[in-house]
């Protein structure tokens, strides 16, 4: 038999079960605890009923009498108590919001918010009315309150200090009481605002919003309003707890893209992985737009056997996709590609570099990776080739390679000619002579063959030995490296400038295309003063040509038989006469005496391909001396420390010593032993006449792949504030090579910036090197990756700049890397336009009248301050007629809320001074004066200024009327 207590408990449980349909609307609500004793009230075991998730009932909420039908009867009292959940935090993701619908009006309002975020901007709270509103948002890492009670918008910002987007919890309190508004941040920062009258009620018609405006269309809300992204654990406006429930209530509360708890994604770094929880999950990235090639890299951890990793569609049905398939990987060296069919064999065929001219139907992955597979085009424009790859056990699916041949097009990009002085040399580079084609990355062989050589000089090419030698052909790559020159060899008397030229045939991709003529102007280079019979002197130009009558060389000098014996002072000069018995010439010979010395003149090191040899010549290593050395064999080089990964050879014999004669003749070479080591060195000791000098010669070993130029991976525009530096890091500039470290990629500045300069932070000295007068002209990719390279903007009032770089891996180079610089002005570029209006009229201050034109400041709702008000009128908000204002926002100008009102006085002009200001950006404009032309209006009644008696004699009718005078 059940006890009364048990029956009472069952009755209450039954009543509660009837309420669960309504209680399910409110999460995390407690039903309370009941304790009962089983069996006659004396049982030792207690039964606890609760706590439960549902509704908490007040003691007087329901009674036990019922309504006659067995249902519990409600009595007057509160319906529910809402309790915060265990996790009261809520996460907003930038497009989410909570809206509590309703309307109220009060001149006393209190708002409390607690949040954490890493975003610099975002809407936290909005109380929205038809024209009144209270908006609290993060703006440029500070709190900003916007409040309009019907007399115009006012702004209240938090104090400058610690940024509020540091992912720490921050508390905000806004107190509004009539005209007084107080903003408190983290309980210790207070700012104040006085609102203009006469209205002090905040009229709310469209409800309360947290995290975003939910697409609310109001003039006071910008169209690009940034939503809040971060965590919030308290939003209480007056007595409204906005986070008491995250369940939506139809017609009362809307919740969109808000989740319970503080999401860990807000604390994620670039290294944290992204998880996809279902087959429908995806991330939408910016469009991938690339003409030639693109790069996508990712690390995937998955247990699935297949799935799409990347998909990018394009017009015409084209697409790029990367997917996981039933992913046992084979050794790439075992992969063989098979040509299953050429759907148009007349178009061309594939060949391998080692066997040119023979069509192949198979090739290895190694051939492909080493760029040894070529497509030979035969004439038909379009074709398709079907491929399959196999590892010897399994074969892949077939793919179709589409081939479209385009006609080779070219233009003579540069043919500027050359101007030099007689007897000198002039380098011919791609700036003087260049042919441009439509080939991808200009990867096409362009050759120039001389068909008509120059008459007064010769073309010379710089060889790897460092010597300039005559040539009759050259390539475009030689021009790009500036290794071609014109040497003036004409030795006869030249009284005026002479015109020379050479004509060459241009061959592109093995086909002769055109002939061109390269003009050369050779100027006479000797000037002096010629004495005349008249007093004074006259400027003139003459040439001296020396011809030896007996055509004999000064043999004693050639055979080094003439000695100068020093005695006395260390410097001096004497006149030296040269004569052939009939003619003579004289010259001054300067003498400078020093202690005996033997020292290294140059030591460039050696560059050798792995497993190959290279000649050691005087262009790599040489010495200078003031000793009496008459024979090159008197200078002896000894191997002090042998190389570790190679050997020195004199001709074909391993050597430990050699002479200057051997060095000049090219008999000495270094041979690499084909080991994996890519750096080597050896020490040489040089001896002559009792003096010695020792130096280390460094050897850099390059792979065959190093002959391919580095690749420009990233080249993005720099954004810098006027007068300030900006860091150039790998997100702005990255050049790589598959077999080079970042420190081995070296940049050289080809064209320096015009309005700034480059500087480099030296970590060893902890200071910057490089100034406007002496800028940095070389640095490495490692310097860029470490953030040690900066561009410093130095010239005011400039919006653009640029500089050009070349990058090399020590073997080959990529040239013409143009870095563009976009400069953000130091001052807001405010422009004003004068206007005219009728006397007593009004004119809207539109964007045509006041505007900030620079694109960097588009969308910023900065403040216009009237620093000097009008003399014969005032400025007002259209919603507050007659109220003079001295500041207004850009948004109000865009919506044409702001007007100039003329006072109707008899004035013909007026003016006021205005400036733009944004405290968040810490920027302002120069003050601008806006002139107003007032058009007079005839709005005054006529006034009689003279009214006197008109007199006249009898019988005499003549009278004169004049203002203010009598007539007689």
C-alpha positions, 0 to 999 in steps of 0.5 A, spaced: 500 500 500 502 506 497 504 511 502 501 518 502 508 521 501 509 516 495 502 518 492 503 525 492 510 525 489 507 521 483 501 526 483 507 531 482 511 527 477 504 527 473 503 534 473 510 535 471 510 531 465 504 535 462 508 541 462 514 538 459 512 540 452 512 547 454 518 546 458 522 544 452 523 551 449 527 553 455 534 549 456 537 548 462 532 549 467 531 545 474 525 542 476 528 542 483 529 536 488 524 532 492 526 526 497 521 521 499 522 515 504 519 508 501 514 504 505 510 507 511 515 513 512 520 509 516 524 506 510 531 507 510 532 508 503 531 515 500 529 516 493 531 522 490 527 525 484 531 531 481 535 535 479 531 535 472 532 538 466 526 542 465 522 548 468 523 550 475 516 551 479 515 556 484 512 554 491 505 557 489 505 556 482 500 549 482 496 547 487 493 540 489 486 541 488 486 541 480 480 543 476 475 538 476 478 534 471 484 531 474 489 536 471 493 541 476 490 548 476 495 554 475 494 560 481 497 567 480 504 567 480 511 567 475 511 562 470 518 560 470 525 562 472 530 562 467 537 559 469 544 560 466 546 553 463 553 550 465 556 553 459 554 560 459 559 562 453 556 563 446 560 563 440 559 568 434 562 566 427 562 573 424 555 572 420 551 570 427 546 574 431 541 573 436 535 578 436 530 579 441 524 582 438 519 587 442 519 595 443 520 599 449 522 606 451 526 609 457 531 615 459 535 610 463 538 604 460 544 599 463 548 595 458 553 589 461 557 585 456 563 580 457 567 578 451 573 575 448 575 576 441 581 576 436 578 581 431 579 588 431 572 590 428 565 587 430 558 589 432 557 587 439 550 590 441 544 594 437 538 596 440 534 598 434 529 604 433 526 607 427 531 613 428 533 612 435 539 607 436 544 604 441 550 601 438 556 598 441 562 595 437 569 594 436 572 599 432 580 599 430 581 594 437 577 599 441 570 600 444 565 605 440 558 607 442 554 610 437 548 613 440 542 617 437 536 619 441 533 624 436 538 630 436 543 627 432 548 621 433 554 622 438 560 617 439 563 615 445 570 611 445 574 607 450 580 610 452 587 608 448 591 603 451 591 595 451 587 593 445 581 589 446 582 583 441 587 580 445 583 574 446 582 575 454 576 576 457 573 584 457 567 587 461 563 593 458 558 597 461 554 602 458 550 607 463 545 612 460 541 616 464 538 622 461 543 626 458 549 623 461 552 617 458 558 613 461 562 607 458 566 603 463 571 598 460 574 592 465 572 596 471 577 601 471 577 605 464 571 610 464 569 615 458 563 620 458 559 623 453 553 629 454 547 628 449 544 634 446 537 635 448 531 636 448 530 628 447 533 623 452 528 617 451 531 611 447 525 609 443 526 601 441 522 599 436 525 593 432 528 589 438 535 588 441 541 584 437 547 581 439 553 579 434 550 582 428 544 586 425 541 580 422 540 584 415 536 590 418 535 595 413 536 602 417 540 608 414 544 609 420 547 602 419 552 601 414 551 596 408 558 592 410 557 592 417 562 587 420 559 582 425 562 579 431 567 573 431 569 571 438 566 569 445 560 572 449 558 570 456 554 575 458 549 580 455 544 584 459 540 590 457 536 593 463 533 586 465 533 582 458 538 576 459 540 575 451 544 569 453 539 566 457 537 561 452 540 559 445 533 556 443 529 560 438 522 562 439 517 564 434 515 571 433 519 573 440 527 570 439 531 569 433 538 565 433 542 564 427 549 561 427 550 561 434 553 555 438 554 554 445 560 554 449 567 558 447 569 554 440 576 552 440 577 555 433 578 562 436 584 559 439 587 556 433 593 558 429 596 557 422 599 550 424 592 547 427 589 542 422 582 543 420 577 538 420 571 536 416 566 532 419 562 529 413 562 528 406 558 534 405 563 539 409 567 544 405 571 550 405 570 555 400 576 559 398 578 565 394 577 564 386 584 561 383 586 565 378 592 563 374 594 564 367 600 559 367 601 555 373 599 555 380 601 551 386 596 548 392 600 544 398 596 541 404 598 535 409 592 530 409 590 525 415 585 521 413 582 514 414 577 514 408 579 511 401 577 516 397 575 523 397 575 530 393 581 534 396 581 540 392 576 542 386 576 549 382 572 550 376 573 555 370 569 557 364 568 552 358 567 546 363 575 546 365 576 544 372 582 542 376 581 537 381 585 533 386 582 527 390 584 521 394 583 514 391 585 508 394 592 512 395 599 504 395 604 509 393 609 506 388 617 508 387 617 514 382 623 511 379 619 505 377 613 509 373 613 508 366 608 512 361 605 509 355 602 513 349 596 509 348 594 513 342 595 519 338 588 521 336 591 526 330 598 523 329 599 528 323 600 533 328 606 531 331 609 526 336 613 525 342 621 524 343 626 523 348 632 528 349 637 522 348 634 520 341 632 526 338 628 525 331 625 518 333 618 518 336 617 514 342 611 511 345 613 510 352 618 514 357 620 514 364 618 518 370 625 520 371 625 522 363 619 527 365 622 530 371 628 531 368 625 535 362 627 530 357 621 529 354 619 533 348 613 534 343 615 535 336 610 539 332 609 537 325 603 542 322 596 540 324 594 545 330 590 541 334 591 534 337 590 529 343 594 524 346 592 518 351 596 516 356 597 511 362 602 510 367 604 503 370 608 501 376 609 494 373 604 491 377 598 496 376 596 501 371 592 508 372 586 510 368 587 513 362 588 521 361 588 525 355 593 531 354 590 536 349 595 539 344 594 546 341 599 549 337 599 557 336 603 561 331 610 564 333 609 571 334 615 576 335 616 583 335 623 587 335 622 590 343 628 594 343 633 596 338 636 603 341 643 603 338 649 605 341 653 611 342 661 610 345 667 614 344 673 612 339 677 607 342 672 605 348 668 599 349 660 599 349 656 593 352 650 591 348 644 588 353 637 587 352 635 594 353 639 596 347 637 590 343 631 585 344 626 580 341 620 579 344 615 572 343 609 570 345 612 563 348 611 562 355 616 565 359 620 566 353 623 559 353 625 559 346 632 560 343 633 566 339 639 567 336 643 573 332 648 571 326 652 577 323 651 578 316 654 584 315 660 586 321 661 593 323 666 597 319 670 601 325 670 596 331 668 589 332 663 585 336 666 581 342 663 576 347 665 575 354 667 568 355 667 564 362 674 565 362 673 572 363 676 574 356 673 578 351 673 575 344 671 576 337 664 573 335 660 573 329 653 570 333 650 571 339 643 569 343 638 573 347 640 570 353 647 573 352 644 580 351 640 579 358 646 577 361 650 583 358 656 579 355 656 582 349 660 589 347 662 593 341 669 595 341 672 601 337 678 599 334 679 604 328 686 607 330 686 613 324 685 620 325 677 621 326 675 629 326 668 628 327 663 623 329 663 616 325 657 612 324 658 605 324 653 599 324 652 591 324 647 587 320 644 581 323 639 575 321 635 573 327 633 566 328 627 564 333 626 557 334 631 554 329 627 559 323 630 565 320 625 570 321 628 577 319 634 581 319 635 588 323 640 593 323 643 596 329 646 603 329 653 605 332 655 612 333 662 613 335 664 620 337 671 623 337 674 623 344 680 628 344 679 636 346 684 641 348 686 648 347 689 651 341 694 657 341 693 662 336 697 668 334 691 672 337 692 674 344 688 668 348 686 661 346 681 658 342 677 651 344 678 646 339 678 638 337 684 634 334 686 627 334 693 624 335 695 618 331 702 615 332 705 611 326 712 608 327 716 610 321 720 603 322 715 599 325 719 597 330 716 595 337 720 598 343 724 591 344 727 593 351 721 595 354 717 588 351 723 584 354 723 588 361 730 590 360 729 597 363 729 598 370 727 604 375 732 604 381 729 608 387 733 613 391 730 618 396 723 621 396 717 616 395 714 620 390 716 623 384 715 624 376 720 625 370 719 626 363 719 620 358 721 621 351 719 616 345 723 617 338 723 613 332 729 617 330 724 622 326 718 623 330 718 623 338 713 624 343 713 625 350 709 624 357 710 624 364 711 618 368 709 618 375 713 614 380 710 612 387 715 607 391 712 603 397 715 597 401 716 590 397 709 587 397 706 581 394 698 580 395 692 577 393 689 582 387 682 578 386 679 571 389 672 570 386 672 562 388 671 557 383 664 554 380 664 547 378 658 542 376 658 536 380 663 531 378 666 535 373 672 540 372 673 547 371 679 551 369 683 556 375 685 562 371 687 569 373 680 571 373 679 567 379 685 568 383 691 573 382 696 576 385 700 583 385 706 586 387 711 591 386 717 586 386 722 586 380 718 580 377 720 579 369 718 572 368 711 569 370 715 562 372 718 566 378 711 566 381 710 559 384 703 557 387 704 551 392 698 547 395 698 548 402 691 545 404 688 540 399 681 540 397 677 534 401 672 533 395 676 534 389 683 535 386 688 540 383 691 538 376 696 541 372 694 539 365 693 532 366 697 530 372 695 531 380 699 537 382 701 540 388 705 547 385 705 551 379 707 557 376 704 564 374 705 562 367 701 555 368 695 559 371 695 564 365 696 559 360 690 555 363 694 549 365 691 548 372 684 545 373 680 543 379 676 536 378 670 534 383 670 527 385 662 527 384 661 526 391 654 529 394 658 535 398 657 541 394 662 545 397 669 545 398 676 549 399 683 549 398 689 553 401 694 556 396 701 559 398 704 564 393 712 565 393 716 570 389 723 574 391 722 572 398 715 574 400 709 569 401 702 570 401 697 565 403 689 565 401 683 560 401 680 559 395 672 557 396 669 552 391 662 552 390 659 545 386 652 546 383 648 540 380 645 540 373 638 542 376 642 548 378 642 550 371 635 551 371 633 558 373 630 559 380 622 560 380 618 566 383 613 563 387 610 570 390 611 577 388 605 581 392 604 588 392 607 592 398 602 596 402 606 602 406 604 608 410 607 614 408 613 616 411 614 609 414 617 602 413 614 596 411 617 589 412 618 585 406 617 577 408 616 571 404 608 573 404 610 578 399 616 576 396 619 568 395 624 566 390 625 558 390 629 553 387 628 545 388 636 544 390 638 551 393 637 553 401 634 560 402 640 563 404 643 561 397 638 565 393 641 572 393 637 578 390 640 584 387 637 591 386 637 592 379 632 599 379 632 602 386 625 605 388 624 612 387 620 615 393 624 610 398 629 605 399 631 598 402 634 597 408 637 590 412 637 589 419 643 585 421 642 581 427 649 581 429 650 588 430 642 589 432 641 595 427 639 597 420 644 598 415 642 602 408 640 609 408 636 614 402 643 616 400 646 609 401 641 603 400 641 596 401 642 593 394 643 586 395 640 581 400 638 573 400 631 570 401 633 568 408 633 575 410 626 576 407 624 570 411 627 572 417 623 579 416 630 583 416 628 586 409 624 593 409 622 598 404 622 605 407 617 610 404 621 617 404 618 622 399 611 625 401 605 626 397 607 620 393 602 614 392 606 609 388 613 606 388 616 600 385 623 597 384 626 591 380 630 585 383 634 580 380 635 573 383 640 568 382 642 561 385 649 562 384 649 559 377 643 562 373 638 567 375 631 570 374 631 577 372 626 583 372 622 581 378 618 588 379 616 589 386 610 594 386 609 599 392 602 602 394 602 608 399 597 609 404 597 617 405 599 620 412 593 625 411 586 623 409 586 626 402 579 631 403 577 635 397 571 640 397 567 643 392 565 650 392 557 651 391 552 657 390 545 657 393 539 663 393 539 668 399 536 664 405 536 658 402 539 651 404 544 646 400 545 639 402 553 637 403 553 631 399 559 627 397 560 632 391 561 637 396 565 633 401 569 627 399 575 623 401 578 620 394 583 615 396 581 608 396 584 606 402 579 610 406 573 607 402 567 605 407 570 608 413 565 612 417 570 618 419 568 624 422 567 631 419 569 637 424 567 644 422 573 648 425 571 655 423 563 655 422 559 659 417 559 667 418 552 668 415 549 661 416 549 654 420 550 647 419 544 642 421 542 635 421 535 634 417 532 631 422 534 636 427 532 643 424 534 649 427 540 645 431 547 648 429 552 642 429 559 642 428 561 635 427 557 630 422 559 623 419 561 621 412 555 616 412 550 622 414 553 626 408 552 620 404 545 619 406 544 627 405 542 628 412 547 634 413 545 641 410 548 648 410 542 653 411 543 661 409 541 666 414 537 670 409 542 676 410 544 681 404 551 677 403 554 675 397 558 670 400 560 665 406 565 660 408 566 655 413 572 650 414 572 643 415 577 637 416 576 629 416 578 625 422 578 618 424 581 617 431 581 609 430 586 610 424 589 616 428 588 620 421 586 626 419 586 631 414 588 638 413 583 643 414 579 645 407 575 652 406 569 651 403 566 657 399 559 659 398 556 664 393 550 667 395 545 669 389 541 675 391 534 675 392 529 681 391 525 679 397 525 687 400 519 691 399 520 698 395 521 704 400 520 712 399 526 715 400 524 722 398 517 725 398 517 733 398 512 738 395 512 740 388 512 748 387 511 752 381 509 759 378 502 760 375 502 760 368 509 756 368 509 749 367 516 747 367 518 743 373 524 738 374 523 732 379 529 730 383 530 725 389 531 730 395 531 736 391 526 742 390 523 744 383 522 752 382 
